[in-house]
Amino acid sequence: MSNITHNVKEILSEIPEYVHLVAVAKTRTAEEIEEAIRAGVKIIGENYVQEAEKVFPLVKEKAEWHFIGSMQKNKINKIIRIFDMIETINSFEMAEEVDKRCAKIGRIMPILIEVNSGREPQKSGVMPEDVKEVVTRISTLKNVRILGLMTMGPRTGDPEEARPYFKLTKEIFDEIKEAQIPNVSMKFLSMGMSNSYKVAIEEGANVVRIGTKIFGERIYKK
Ligand SMILES: *Cc1c(COP(=O)(O)O)cnc(C)c1O
């Protein structure tokens, strides 16, 4: 068994059945992605539109595609044609832009709202105290559909340090769920990466985004 196959099978055997595994494919080849899919991966996460365009034609029907990168307005038309879900909607304005373009091609885009749970100035995402209001505003748009929240949390070596940020995001998630905002389904809570997914699941994640632990260390070629 090669490493990718082994790693996917190991992760799938460890995580509860209700948790969705997103294999984060940045810098990976179509062959590597296909191997992960053969081993049982059902969702591929991509940060870069250009990369997704390269591998997508080869593997599109074999998996679902989640956009997990930073949103740029000039990439939206491509994003809404390639991806089945956008996990990184970080403002009402961005959702409105996606809504407009989706209306033109007659599709309703499933989205998650990205929460800046660490309140980090350099990170994208809605500040914790603003999430409910932003969700409520976005819920009035006809061509996007909020299905939950996503967070990265501050990058640390120790997954325990990420726990309070996952806890906070789960609290916001529950609060919005209880508010029963029309047109909003709090179904997915996407948090946790290679070093932190176990803690994230303990804190209520049902989507985890894992790259390195499936494919190995990333080597950036220039
Ligand atoms: C790269 C990335 C991941 C995966 O990180 P790993 O540490 O390689 O598992 C998860 N989520 C997002 C948004 C990413 O950009």
The ligand as a MOL file (V3000), in Angstrom:
LIG
                    3D

  0  0  0     0  0            999 V3000
M  V30 BEGIN CTAB
M  V30 COUNTS 15 15 0 0 0
M  V30 BEGIN ATOM
M  V30 1 C -3.6810 23.9140 3.7000 0
M  V30 2 C -4.9860 23.9920 4.3640 0
M  V30 3 C -5.4670 22.9460 5.1670 0
M  V30 4 C -4.6870 21.6680 5.4240 0
M  V30 5 O -3.5370 21.8830 6.1440 0
M  V30 6 P -2.6110 20.6300 6.5790 0
M  V30 7 O -1.8740 21.1420 7.7300 0
M  V30 8 O -1.7340 20.3270 5.4020 0
M  V30 9 O -3.5110 19.5060 6.8950 0
M  V30 10 C -6.7250 23.0800 5.7290 0
M  V30 11 N -7.4810 24.1720 5.5400 0
M  V30 12 C -7.0590 25.1940 4.7780 0
M  V30 13 C -7.9470 26.3700 4.5990 0
M  V30 14 C -5.8040 25.1400 4.1760 0
M  V30 15 O -5.3980 26.1800 3.4420 0
M  V30 END ATOM
M  V30 BEGIN BOND
M  V30 1 1 1 2
M  V30 2 1 2 3
M  V30 3 2 2 14
M  V30 4 1 3 4
M  V30 5 2 3 10
M  V30 6 1 4 5
M  V30 7 1 5 6
M  V30 8 2 6 7
M  V30 9 1 6 8
M  V30 10 1 6 9
M  V30 11 1 10 11
M  V30 12 2 11 12
M  V30 13 1 12 13
M  V30 14 1 12 14
M  V30 15 1 14 15
M  V30 END BOND
M  V30 END CTAB
M  END
